[in-house]
């Protein structure tokens, strides 16, 4: 295996072939980059994580007070989870991921943020289906505390509300699915969602109907490989 490229893990999963790899980008002075592929899709890269951080920062900025209990849907390379833990106001963090190998990468230190996240006593990694748990308020996201309410739910799994990793996720983004999610959030709490697409007026209208207050913030970041800026969207909805 070349020193400039290494496949760190390969697994067959219910969603397809999952690959974790590390490579050096020679165009960027040999910068070490970690990447995750699911089938033919690039799920995430350590080269671009500004929006993952913004998801946590913007979501938590909308809360008042402290001792927040937070859920992150989708562990990935850990950038949203770490950004949430960097807020002293966060008392506990539950991170739900459907793919057990992703959790193991962090526990085994195969990814750069793994040891930092798993060593934080406030954080617990849960192997589960975020969308199935979101649809069951009586069960909820925390297997140790059924029906537990949270102050913030930060979601980074699908590419967008319409560009899904699996068609069964579609029900979550409809009105009834979001109402079931809202039932697991404290009044005044926040639901924040990453999307790789531009703001969607139809989805904003559904968020407004369910939560009573919402906005979409465009987050721009520089793409050093293409030498231009790129943009993603963070949806923010506050439960009235």
C-alpha positions in Angstrom: 0.0 0.0 0.0 1.5 3.4 -1.0 2.5 5.8 1.8 0.3 8.3 0.0 -2.9 6.1 0.1 -4.2 3.5 2.5 -7.5 1.7 2.8 -8.0 1.6 6.6 -11.3 -0.4 6.6 -13.7 -2.1 4.3 -17.0 -3.5 5.3 -20.2 -4.9 3.7 -23.2 -3.1 5.4 -27.0 -3.1 4.9 -26.5 0.1 3.0 -23.7 -1.2 0.7 -19.9 -1.2 0.7 -18.4 1.0 3.4 -14.8 2.2 3.0 -12.6 4.3 5.2 -9.4 5.5 3.5 -6.5 7.9 4.1 -4.6 9.7 1.4 -2.2 12.5 1.0 -3.2 15.4 -1.3 0.0 16.3 -3.1 -1.6 19.5 -4.5 -2.0 20.7 -0.9 1.5 20.0 0.3 0.8 16.4 1.2 -2.1 17.2 3.5 -3.4 14.0 5.1 -7.1 13.5 4.3 -9.6 10.9 5.6 -12.5 9.9 3.4 -15.6 7.7 3.8 -17.4 6.1 0.8 -20.7 4.2 0.9 -21.1 2.4 -2.4 -20.3 5.0 -5.1 -21.1 8.0 -2.8 -18.6 10.0 -1.0 -20.2 10.5 2.4 -17.6 12.7 4.0 -14.0 14.0 3.9 -11.8 15.6 6.6 -10.8 18.2 3.9 -14.3 19.8 4.2 -15.9 20.0 7.6 -16.8 23.6 8.1 -20.5 22.9 7.6 -20.5 20.0 10.1 -19.0 22.4 12.7 -21.5 25.1 11.7 -24.4 22.6 12.2 -23.5 22.3 15.9 -22.6 25.9 16.5 -25.7 27.4 14.8 -28.0 24.8 16.4 -26.7 25.4 19.9 -26.5 29.2 19.5 -30.3 29.2 19.3 -30.7 27.8 22.8 -31.0 29.8 26.0 -29.5 28.7 29.4 -27.2 25.7 29.9 -27.0 22.0 30.8 -28.2 21.1 27.4 -28.9 17.5 26.4 -28.1 17.0 22.7 -28.6 14.3 20.1 -26.4 14.1 16.9 -27.8 12.0 14.1 -24.8 10.6 12.1 -21.3 10.3 13.6 -19.3 10.4 10.4 -15.8 11.6 11.1 -16.9 13.2 14.3 -16.8 16.9 13.5 -20.4 17.8 14.5 -20.0 15.7 17.7 -16.7 17.4 18.7 -18.1 20.9 17.9 -21.0 20.2 20.2 -18.7 19.0 23.0 -16.7 22.2 22.7 -19.7 24.0 24.1 -19.4 24.1 27.9 -23.2 24.4 28.0 -23.6 20.9 26.7 -24.2 18.5 29.6 -24.7 15.3 27.6 -24.4 14.1 24.0 -25.9 11.1 22.4 -24.6 10.3 19.0 -26.7 7.8 16.9 -25.2 6.0 13.9 -26.7 3.2 11.9 -23.3 1.8 10.9 -21.5 -0.1 13.6 -18.1 0.2 11.8 -18.2 4.0 12.0 -18.6 3.7 15.8 -15.7 1.2 15.9 -13.5 3.6 13.9 -13.8 6.1 16.7 -13.5 3.6 19.5 -10.3 2.2 17.9 -8.8 5.5 17.1 -8.8 4.9 13.3 -10.1 8.4 12.7 -8.4 11.6 13.9 -11.2 12.7 16.3 -12.0 9.3 17.7 -10.0 9.4 21.0 -11.1 12.9 21.8 -14.8 12.1 21.3 -14.8 8.7 23.1 -12.8 10.0 26.0 -15.3 12.7 26.8 -17.5 11.5 29.7 -20.5 13.5 28.4 -20.6 11.6 25.1 -22.2 8.2 24.4 -22.2 6.6 21.0 -25.4 4.6 20.2 -25.7 2.0 17.4 -29.1 2.6 16.0 -31.3 3.8 13.2 -31.9 7.5 13.8 -35.0 7.6 11.6 -36.6 4.7 13.2 -36.0 6.2 16.7 -37.2 9.6 15.6 -40.5 7.9 14.6 -41.0 6.4 18.1 -41.2 9.2 20.7 -42.2 6.7 23.4 -38.8 5.0 22.9 -36.7 7.9 21.8 -33.0 8.2 21.0 -31.5 7.1 24.4 -31.9 3.3 25.0 -31.0 3.9 28.7 -33.9 6.4 29.1 -37.0 5.7 27.0 -39.0 8.8 26.1 -36.2 11.2 27.1 -36.4 14.8 25.8 -33.5 16.8 24.4 -32.7 20.4 23.9 -31.2 20.0 20.5 -31.2 17.5 17.7 -28.5 18.0 15.1 -28.9 15.8 12.0 -26.2 15.1 9.3 -27.1 11.9 7.5 -28.8 12.4 4.1 -27.4 14.7 1.4 -30.6 16.8 1.6 -34.3 16.4 2.5 -34.8 15.2 -1.1 -31.5 13.5 -1.9 -31.6 10.5 0.5 -29.2 7.7 1.3 -32.3 5.4 1.5 -35.9 5.9 0.3 -37.3 4.8 3.7 -35.9 8.1 5.2 -38.4 10.1 3.2 -41.2 9.8 5.8 -39.0 11.6 8.3 -39.0 14.8 6.3 -42.8 14.9 5.9 -45.0 16.7 8.4 -45.9 13.6 10.5 -42.3 12.5 10.7 -41.2 15.9 11.9 -44.0 16.0 14.4 -42.8 12.7 15.9 -39.3 14.2 16.1 -40.6 17.4 17.7 -42.3 15.4 20.4 -38.7 14.4 21.6 -37.5 18.0 21.9 -38.1 20.4 24.9 -40.2 23.5 24.3 -37.7 26.2 23.1 -35.4 23.4 21.8 -33.9 23.3 18.4 -33.8 20.9 15.4 -30.9 21.7 13.0 -30.3 19.9 9.7 -27.4 19.9 7.3 -28.2 19.8 3.5 -25.9 19.9 0.6 -28.6 21.6 -1.5 -29.7 25.2 -1.6 -32.5 26.2 0.8 -35.8 24.4 -0.2 -38.9 26.6 0.3 -41.2 23.5 0.4 -39.2 21.9 3.2 -39.1 25.3 5.1 -42.8 25.5 4.9 -43.2 22.0 6.5 -40.7 23.0 9.2 -42.6 26.2 9.9 -45.9 24.3 10.2 -44.4 21.8 12.7 -42.1 23.9 14.8 -43.5 27.4 14.4 -40.3 29.1 13.7 -37.5 28.2 11.2 -34.8 29.6 8.9 -32.2 28.4 6.5 -28.6 29.6 6.7 -26.2 29.2 3.8 -22.7 28.3 4.9 -19.9 29.0 2.5 -16.5 27.4 2.6 -13.4 27.3 0.4 -12.7 24.3 -1.8 -8.9 24.2 -2.2 -9.0 21.5 -4.8 -11.4 23.4 -7.1 -10.0 26.8 -6.0 -13.5 28.2 -5.5 -16.1 28.5 -2.8 -18.8 25.9 -2.2 -21.9 26.2 -0.1 -24.3 24.1 1.9 -27.4 24.8 4.0 -28.2 24.5 7.7 -31.9 24.5 8.5 -32.8 25.7 12.0 -36.2 25.1 13.6 -37.2 26.1 17.2 -40.0 24.3 18.9 -42.6 26.8 20.2 
